[in-house]
Amino acid sequence: MNKKLNDMRQMSVTEMNVKMAQLKNDLAKEQSVKATNTRPENPGKARLLRRQIARILTFKRQKETKGEVSP
């Protein structure tokens, strides 16, 4: 399995929340660049950010269902 995924899976819930806040901030910046009709540096970055956010949400949900953390 991918090392980055394993690292992400081992994060605590608070670390996941911090990382998700950073990713959402980056995604907002990418979306604002797109909204102003300027050419983004990396056109696929918004897609990657959305996927990373989804992964973090999935890992958080898995931890909640295992009972490691209360919702």
matplotlib code that plots the C-alpha trace (Angstrom):
import matplotlib.pyplot as plt

x = [0.0, 1.1, 3.2, 1.3, -2.0, -0.5, 0.8, -2.7, -4.4, -2.1, -3.0, -5.0, -8.4, -7.2, -4.3, -6.9, -9.0, -6.0, -4.9, -8.5, -8.7, -5.4, -6.7, -10.0, -8.2, -6.0, -9.1, -10.8, -7.8, -7.8, -11.5, -11.1, -8.4, -10.8, -13.6, -11.6, -11.0, -7.3, -5.2, -4.2, -0.6, -1.7, -5.1, -5.5, -4.7, -8.3, -9.2, -6.4, -7.4, -11.0, -9.8, -7.5, -10.3, -12.5, -9.8, -9.4, -13.2, -13.2, -10.4, -12.1, -15.4, -13.5, -12.1, -15.5, -17.1, -14.3, -15.0, -11.6, -13.1, -16.6, -18.4]
y = [0.0, 3.6, 5.1, 8.4, 6.5, 4.6, 7.8, 9.4, 6.4, 6.6, 10.2, 11.1, 12.7, 16.1, 15.9, 14.9, 17.9, 20.2, 18.6, 18.8, 22.5, 23.2, 21.2, 23.1, 26.4, 25.3, 24.1, 27.5, 29.2, 27.0, 27.5, 31.3, 31.1, 29.2, 31.6, 34.6, 32.9, 32.9, 29.9, 27.8, 26.6, 23.0, 22.3, 19.0, 20.3, 20.9, 17.4, 16.0, 18.2, 17.0, 13.4, 14.0, 15.6, 12.5, 10.2, 12.0, 11.9, 8.2, 7.4, 9.5, 7.6, 4.3, 5.3, 6.4, 3.0, 1.1, 3.1, 4.7, 8.1, 9.5, 11.4]
z = [0.0, -0.6, 2.1, 2.1, 2.6, 5.6, 7.1, 6.6, 8.1, 11.2, 11.9, 15.0, 14.5, 15.5, 13.0, 10.3, 11.2, 10.8, 7.5, 6.2, 7.1, 5.2, 2.2, 2.2, 2.3, -0.7, -2.6, -2.0, -3.5, -6.5, -7.0, -6.8, -9.5, -11.7, -11.0, -12.1, -15.5, -15.1, -16.0, -12.9, -12.6, -12.1, -13.6, -11.9, -8.4, -7.5, -8.3, -6.2, -3.3, -3.4, -3.4, -0.4, 1.5, 0.7, 1.9, 5.2, 5.7, 4.9, 7.4, 10.1, 9.5, 9.8, 13.1, 14.3, 13.4, 15.0, 18.2, 18.4, 18.7, 19.6, 16.8]

ax = plt.figure().add_subplot(projection="3d")
ax.plot(x, y, z, "-o")
ax.set_aspect("equal")
plt.show()
